[in-house]
């Protein structure tokens, strides 16, 4: 009988395997099972193939606030294996890292393959049993542990299971959600699943005409079942809007249902660092000081000219008029609307990352060990849990941290 089987060779599964190897007792066998031909397929393609390994932030409270779901649950795992320890671990394994201006951490090589390669070297050196191209078909609880049925091999008898099969975000990489089915059969409940960190498809045509235009600082407020707000850079696309600010908002509205028939109102504050009063006062002064300058050119001090033109067009203000010709009503209309410019989301589009919001109910998992409260000997780690973070390395960080804790706890309990 094998001692422990890890089902899922992604970030959490590979790190759980390393943790088990670090503390393995003689005679205990570790089996890592992956349905794909290779390990870490999603890790390798994340961040456009560069792999945003973790975040460069160090304050744990600040880091935990970057998880819309699961931040309290993550506390123990995150403090046990925080970003600085994750970085140190990869550096020790021969993967030099770099921290970019936005505090995202990448391999210096910009190759996600190097991240996965660090684990592969460890597994080869330790002779850990890695089964690739093996799909787990069923998972059954037995008197002495678990029976794992495989697609291309005889069933395995194991004492413990660490389930790290991921979510449903990157279906072409094998993340198809089968882990949820296994967990449900073992008594667990699954919270509603939905995509997160996605771009937004908009109902309006005017944003699509600005494809490629970036705005570095926008406050986005969605008004659905609740009011959700996120501030960050956005980029207009031929379908709507994308960028870190949009990804952050999409994490908050993951449970919202928005379609062409039922659009979601989003208000864009295009000048979030300025109050309406400040904007009005500065514009009033500019109109008086430069009466022959066009309104478009006056406003372009703040925003890209193409965006200015579209806002004026949408508000039915002739922006090519001279400042002297702009009425008080037009000035008021632009000033008020630029702080809450409305658009309507009607769908989701591919973003920088694909993450599943929802998963194994955290009420049924011990946050100190990642072990199931309902089925002893069963552990969870990574995206299969109801945990998801903002873009910027937070989701991989959660996978490393929960995988590490699960592996350590599974060994410690004997």
Secondary structure, 3 states (H helix, E strand, C coil): CEEEEEECCCHHHHHHHHHHHHCCCCCCCEEEECCCCCCCHHHHHHHHHCCEEEECCCCHHHHHCCCCECCCCCHHHHHHCCHHHHHHHHHHCCCCEEECCCCEEEECCCCHHHHHHHHHHHHHHHCCEEECCCCEEEEEEECCEEEEEECCCCCEEEEEEEECCCCCCCHHHCCCCHHHHHHHHCCCCECCCEEECCEEEECCCCCHHHCCCEEEEEEEEEECCCEEEEEEEEEECCCEEECHHHHHHHHHCCCCCCCCCCCEEEEEECCCCCCHHHHHHHHHHHHHHCCCCEHHHHHCCCCCHHHHHHHHHHCCCCCCCEHHHCCHHHHHHHHHHCCCEEEEEEEEECCCCCEEECCECHHHECCCCCEECCCCCEEECHHHECCECCCCCHHHHHHHHHHHHHHHHHHHCC
